[in-house]
């Protein structure tokens, strides 16, 4: 940091303006990063909910397939027993 002459009002004004601009840029950068972080988390949560729903639907369909297979086996066994 350069030595600042506090009696030079233009230098003090320029220094203060630089600090204010830098603070505003940092504030905007921080806000952008926070929005990005929140967007990432929201996207993650949405995708996780979709994956959980898909897994639940797959489990439901597996149960349905098992019950239909058991019903088919019972009908085949019944049909095979009736032929004998």
C-alpha positions, 0 to 999 in steps of 0.5 A: 500500500502506498504511503497516503498523504492525508493532507492531499484531499484528492489522494484521500478521495481517490483512495476512499473511492478505490476502497468503496469500489473494491468493497462493492465488487466484493459484495457483488461477487459474494452475492453471486457465489451465494446464489450459485451455491444455493442454486447448486443445492436446490438442483441437488435436492430436486435431483435427489427427490426425483431419484428417490421417487424413481427408486420407489416406483421401481420397487413398486413395479418389482412387487407388481412383477413378483405378484404377477409372476406368482399369479401366473405360476399359480394359474399354470399349476392349476391348469397343469393339475386340471389336465392330469 
